[in-house]
């Protein structure tokens, strides 16, 4: 698989970081910004960017010139989501690669037609992802209670949140014509990861 994600949660999460997350989420919500709204915006913008770039530079030019910038945006967004979903305990910086490991290798040669048709072909996976994301909020509350109690995070909770995030990264990479493979219909990783892979 050309798109993968793995996280390395700390042995114990810090309550102070939990408070910072709540504060950041509150400030962003005050301005009408949520992770869901940003994800929704990306869903509609990515194929438009891909189609526009492919029409002007061709598929090879898109993968060489535009795709690396889109990958940077997607990887950073996924790291932010990992922080807010309580998968890691540090807000991502530009050069951080340790807590969230991603692999996103470009595959295929996108065309204008294939980029536009993904608006439709991505819908089934996006609908399933929307349903799978619903439990993330109540799970977050449960995970926050574990953090406040100073208890170790149950692996099943981490696995679910990580699975939703993995599904989203795979879907966005396909939706943006960065990879040719349709996102798999499962949560688990296809291969262990240690670093961001840059072709």
BAFI-656346 format. One record per residue (C-alpha): z, x, y; residue in one letter. Coordinates in steps of 0.25 Angstrom, whole numbers, plus 5000, padded with zeros to 4 digits. Example, Ala and Ser with C-alpha at 12.3 -4.5 7.8 and 13.67 -1.06 7.14 Angstrom:
BEGIN
503150494982A;502950554996S;
//
This chain:
BEGIN
500050005000X;499650055014X;500849985021X;502250005017X;503650005024X;505050045020X;506350055027X;507550145025X;508850065030X;510050135033X;511250125023X;512050055034X;511449985046X;512150005060X;512749875066X;512349935080X;510949935076X;511049785072X;511549755086X;510349835092X;509349755084X;509949625088X;509949675103X;508549715102X;508049585095X;508749505106X;508149585117X;506749575111X;506949425108X;507349405122X;505949445126X;505349365115X;505049475105X;505449475091X;504949555079X;504249425073X;503549405086X;503049555087X;502649545072X;501849415075X;501149485087X;500849595078X;500249505068X;499249445078X;498949575086X;498749675074X;497449615069X;496849595083X;497149745086X;496549785073X;495349695075X;495149745089X;495249895086X;494349875073X;493249815081X;493249925091X;493550045083X;493250005069X;494150005057X;494250155056X;494550165071X;495550065070X;496350135059X;496250265066X;496550225080X;497250095081X;497950075067X;498950195069X;499450125082X;499549995075X;500350065063X;501250125073X;501549985080X;501749925066X;502650035060X;503550025073X;503649875072X;504049885058X;505149985061X;505649895072X;505649775062X;506349865052X;507449885062X;507649745066X;507549695051X;508749785048X;507949885039X;508250005047X;509350035057X;508650105069X;507650055079X;506350125076X;505850245085X;504350285086X;504550405076X;505450345066X;504950335052X;506250345043X;506850215043X;505550135041X;504450195033X;503050135034X;501750165028X;500550105034X;499250175029X;497950125035X;496950065024X;495650005024X;494549995035X;494849875044X;493749795050X;493749695061X;493549585051X;494649625042X;495649645054X;495349505059X;495449435045X;496849495043X;497349395053X;497049295042X;497349375030X;498649425035X;499249285037X;499749255022X;500549385023X;501049355037X;501449215033X;502249275021X;502849375030X;503349275040X;504049195029X;504649325023X;505149365037X;505949235039X;507149285030X;507249415039X;508049355050X;509149305041X;509149435032X;509349505045X;510549435048X;511149465034X;510749605036X;511449615049X;512749565043X;512649675033X;512449775044X;513649715052X;514549715039X;514149865037X;513649835024X;512449895017X;511149815018X;510749745006X;509349805001X;508749664998X;508849625013X;508249765017X;507149745007X;506749605012X;506749645027X;505949775023X;504949685015X;504649595026X;504449715035X;503549785025X;502749655023X;502549645038X;502049795040X;501049775028X;500549645034X;500449705048X;499649825043X;498649735036X;498549645048X;498249755057X;497149805048X;497949935045X;497849915030X;496849845021X;497849795011X;498449655012X;499949665013X;500649655000X;501449524997X;502749594994X;503949665001X;504149784993X;503549924996X;502349974988X;502850124990X;504050194996X;503850255009X;504450375017X;503750375030X;502650325039X;501250355033X;500250395044X;498850415038X;
//
